[in-house]
Structures are given as structure tokens and as C-alpha cells.
Amino acid sequence: MTPKQEAFVREYLVDLNATQAAIRSGYSERTAKQLAHTLLGRPDVADAVAQAMKARGERTKVDADWVLRRLHDEAEADLADIYDATGNLKPVHEWPKVWRTGLVAGIETVQERVGTDADGKAEFATVRKVKLADRTRIKELVGKHVGVGAFKDVVKLEGELTISERLQRAEARLK
């Protein structure tokens, strides 16, 4: 492989965007999309990408099993685990790890005026809005990973198609 092709392999692993990898490794922006497709089609480049991805997986200990375990934990996480018995949101440090490390996309804390006290001073309540990760998407990813056909974009059917005798006669009359 050429030095540019080796650079392409390194850059492709950054974000798995072949066009941007081609540009970052010195190829022309104008032809990057087609060239990236061509590079990924070359057996030597494809093998180098596969080897680099395998090595990265071994270094990080992230593999298909890790992904599936993580998706499973996220799909099974119980929302009640982040609330106390009275329905108040628990402090974040008391949440189960699965909620702290991916299922909550953000928390917004706002003070809202709820009225006035006997002395005419404003009373406020703290409202915490928890934005959750898309759990339906998590389940779709699990389904795709384990081969549940309901989540496939394209479903292939195999078998034989037999045209009934009645249909054949109808087609013959139309001719």
C-alpha cells in the first residue's frame, strides 16, 4: 500500500466516514467520494481496515459481546431506579450506573414560581426535567444484532413461485 492509502486506513478508523478519511489523508475533495469507495473495494486496503479494526477492538476490549451486553442492560433498565419512594428524583450519585453512563441524555433544572407566601414573598419550586435516550432505538439495535427479522430494512424471501393454472388461463385470454 502507498503512504496515502495507509493514511486513509488510519483516518477511516476515526469516524468510519470514507469520504472524509480520503480528504484528511490528502486526496482531492472533488473526487474523494468515488475514490473512497474504490479504496475500500481494494482487497489490500479492506484487509488493512479489518486488521486495524480488530486490533482496536482488542485494545479497547469492545467487541460485539460488549455491545450486546450494554444494549441489553440499557433496554432492561428500570426508570423507577432513579426515583425515591415518594416519587422524587434521586441524587445522580445514587442512580444505577446504566442510567449515569448513557440512558440519560441530559438534565435541565429550573426554578418555577409556584405562588407567594403569607408575607408576599415569591415561592419557587425546583423542577428537574430528565431527557432520556431513545430506548426504542436501543431495542432496534439489539434486534438487528441478534437477527430479529422485524428490524431488518430489507427482508429476503426464498422459495419457488408457482403460477396457478387459473391465472395462466386468464393471462392467455388477455393475449
N, C-alpha and C positions, 0 to 999 in steps of 0.2 A: 504494500500500500504506500501511497505517496504521503508526505508530511501533511498535506491539506486533507487527505482522506482520514488520516489519524486524528487530526484536529476535529474533523466532522464527527467522528465517533465520540470523542470526549465531549463535544458541545451537545451532541444529541442526548446524552445522558443527563444533561442539566434539566431539561424540561420536556423531552421526548417530542419536540417540535422540529421536524426535519428541515423545514424551510428556514427557520431562524438559526438552526445549527449550521446550515450551509452558509448563511450570511456571516455569522460570527466566526466561521473558520476561513473566511477570505474569498468565498465565491461571490459572483455578481448577484446583486439583489434582483436584477431583471430576470435572470434565469434560475434563481435559487430554487423555486418550487419544483420545476421539472428536474433539475439536477439532483435535488434531494431524493426524489422518487427513484431516479436512476441509481444513485449511490446505494440506497437501501436495497435495491434489487441485485446489486453485485454480491456474489457469494462471499468474497473476502471481507467486504465491509459488513455484511449481515452477520457473518461469523464473529467479527470483532465486536460488534454491538452486543451480540448474545453473550459472548465471553465476559465483556465488561459488565453487563447487567448481572450475570451470575456472580461475578466477583463482588460487586456492590452488595448483592443480597447476602452473601456470606459474611461480609464485613459488618453489615448493619443488623444481621440476624432477622431481617424482614423477608419473609417468604410467603407463599400462598397460604400456608397454615396459620401464620401470624395474622395475616389479613382476615382470614375467615374467622379466627377466634375473636378478633377485635370487632368485626361486624356482628358476630353473634352476641357478644356482650352488649353492644350498643342497641341491638334490636330487642334484647330481653330486659334492658334496664327499666326499673320501675320509677315513674315520676314521683310517687309517694316518698321515695327515699330522700328527696331534697326538702321535704316539708316536715314540720314537727306535728305532734298530736293535735294541736289547736289550729292547724292549717296555715301557720306562718312559715315563711321561707327560712330554712336553717342557715346558719353562717356557712359560707363556702367551704371553710376548712373541715366541716362536718359532713360534707357530701361524699358519697362513694366516688372513687377515683374515675370510674367510667363517665360520670357527669362532669367532673372537673377537666377531663382531658379530651373533650371532643363533642359531647352531646349538647352542650350549651354554647350557642353561637355568640351570646352577649347578654349583659345585664344592664338595664337602664334604671337608675334610681332617681326619682323625682319627689319633690315636696309639693303636695297639693293642699290648698286651703280647704278646710272642712267646716269652717264656721268661726264663731268668736266665743270667747269665754265670758263669764259674768262681768268681768272688768272691761269688756270691749276689745280685748286683745285677740288678734287672729290666732286661730288654732290650725296647725298643719298636721298632716299625716304623711308618713313616708310610704311611697308606692314603689315596689320593685317589679319591673317587667322583665321576665326571663324569655329570651328568644332561643328556641330550641332548634337543633339540627333537624334536617328533613329525614325523619325516621322511615318514611315510605321509601325514600331513595336508598336508605341503608338496606332495607329488606329486598329491594330490587337487586342490589349488588350481591347480596348473599345468594339470591335465586339464580343470578347469572353464573356465579362462581360454582354452584353445585349442580348446575344444569337443569334447573326447573324451566320447562318449556314455556311457561306462562310469561316469562320475562324476556324471551328472545325477540329481537327485532324482526328476524326472518325465520320462519318455520319451514323446514323442508319436509315434504311428504314423498314417500317412496311407495311404489306399488304399480299395479297394472290398471290401465283404464280400459274398460270394455264398453263398447257402444252397443246398446241394446238393439235387438232386431227391429223393434218398433221404430226407434229413432232412425235406423238405417233406411227403412222404408219411407219414412217421412222425408228424409233428405233426398231420396231417389225421386220422389214425386215433385220436389221443388226444382229439380234439374231439367 
